[in-house]
């Protein structure tokens, strides 16, 4: 037994530990001999659907959906043979029996997936394959069917446009907006009109199109005009920038999420973090549309003090803010996502935390009243009158310690476990995680040595 548990009275130990397959004899506080049976295996080992290869469990996720008033509960598991197959399976009886759903393929082998549920849709990221969506029945690639993409060209007629412009089309079915199109190619214009053309939407229910355009110096798409009729497939733009800046901002961009490692819901949006090409970048979806992510809608979490960093995960809705962990820092994002002029009101800030986290899977919300030992061995309480001004988050850091962060500053809380934590295998640090035991009001960190 490690750290503080070395001092636990032997009478209490069986309440905490009972190894699998064992029969433990112990004495209760009255000196009576008691027997604790070991765990009983609930299922046979899961092997791959193709080839029957032995697997290990990369991740588990408890999925819950409400459809038509009835509740669906499933346990989802990612099983990896560490060679060429990594598969999604589901269980409706807490893992006693499993049924195969889909094979991710060899490119995802070895990856630890991240899960985030938005309504009844579960988004799954791996960093090596397109974001997937589970709806309780089927696994699909995240992203909606987009409206036709417009093509822009300089008109032969002089006009009011000057700048670099991009356009998007949004098909309408009655008053319902569909998923926006891909962006047109950027077009440089100097005192001319712009001619647009597109292919009619294949959906015969479409009744017309809304046209959206950036200003000549921005990346925000504003409502430009409405074209009536599905088969009307051309438009000439001669509306100056000042006339559209007070118009509706597009919120149905339609572009699929980028291939990222992490996902997290926050402020009615889904946030996607870290690509191989941009390890400190976090993208945000359109409000209420977790599968619509404009490629220009992102924040970058790096500055001169943390060069060579990378995002290691996120926690949403922490005191109204999104918390973004990198290996070297802890960042927060405040704001609502409202567009003011050509600026979105997200505000990111690097906090005073000395270091970041090895993985957001090790980050646990800690309530007021929680206790920890400081470096002198004194028991401290998390409270409004103690360290910091509010309950915060505890997480495992690349410096091989566990820290409590109150929203701005951090303090080491793992002094009693210093020797054990020094044995962490840094190369395998991403495999560390934490779990909350609500029945005992404890958080446990699990890490590779």
C-alpha positions, 0 to 999 in steps of 0.5 A: 500500500502506497503513501498515506495508506501505509498508516491505515489500520489493518481493520480498515484495509479490507473496506478499501481493497479486495483483490480479484479472485482472492478470498480474504480473511480479516478481523473486524473491530470486535475481533470477529473473523470475516471473509470477503469473496473476490470478484467474479469474472462477468464475461469472456475476453473481447477479441477483434471482430475480424481475426479474433485477435486479443485486445486491450481496452483503450477507453470506456464511455457510459452513453445515455440518450433519451428518445421518444421519452424512453432512456437508452443506456449503453457502455461503449468500449474501444478495443485495440489489438495493438497491430492493425485493428482498433474497434468500437463495441457496445454493451447494454448490460454493463459489459457482460456481453458485447456486440461489435459496431465498427473497426477504426482501422490501423491508423488509429491503433495505439490512440486513446480516444476522447468522448463528448456528448452533445444532446443524444449525439456522442462525438469521438475523436482520436487525432488520426481519423475523422471525428465520429458520431454515435447516435445510439444505433450507428457510427458515422463520420461527423458532418452534415450534408452541405449546401452547394458551393458557390463559384465567384468571378469578377464581373465585367461591370464596375461596382462597389466591392473592394477587398478580398471576399469569400462566399457561402451558400445556405439552402432553405427549406421553407424557413428552415436553414440547412447546413452551409456550403463550403467557402468559395475561393477567396477573390480579390476585387477592386471597384468591381461587382462579383458574379456568383454561380452554383449547382442547384441543390439536389434536395427537391424540397429546397425553396431558395438560398441565403447568400453570405459574404465576408467583408473585404478585410474580415473572415466573418460571414454576413447575410448578403441576400436571398435568392428565391427558387431551387433552380435559380443558380446565379447572383451578382453582388454589388453591396458594399461592406458597410451595408452588411455589417449589421446583417445576420451573422452566419451560424450554420457553416456546415463544415465538418470538424477537423481531425483532432485529439480532444473534444469538449462541450462548452457554451452550447458549442463543441470544442475540438482541440489539437491537430498534428499540424497545429498542436496548440489550436482549439476550434469551436463549433457553431452554437447548437451545431456540434458538427459545424466547424468553420476552419477560421473559427479557432483560438491558439493557445501559445505565447512566447513563454510556452513555445513548443507546447501542445494541448492535452485536453479541456474541461468545459463550464468551470465557473463559466469558462472553458479550461484548456490544458497544455503541457506547460500551462493552464488557459481559460476562455471566457466570453459568449462567442458573439460577433462584434464587428469582425471580432468574436468576443472570446477572450483567452488568458494564460493563468498563473499556473506554473505548469500544465497537465499531462492529460485532461483525463487526470483533471478532476473538479474538486469541491469546497471542503476537500482536504489535502496535505501541504508540504509540511504535512499539515491538512489544508481545506479547499474553501473560500477562506482557505487557499484561493477563492473557490473550488478548483481542479486537481491534475497530474503535471509533467513535473510528476506531481499533482496540483490543485488549481483555484482558477488562477494559481496552483499549489502542489497537493501530492507531497505524501506521494512524492517518492511514488510519483517520481517513478512515473514513466514520462514517455507513457504519461498520456495514459494517466487518468483519474477517477472520482469515488463519490461513495468515499468522496475521494479522487484516485490518480492512476499512472504508469511507472 
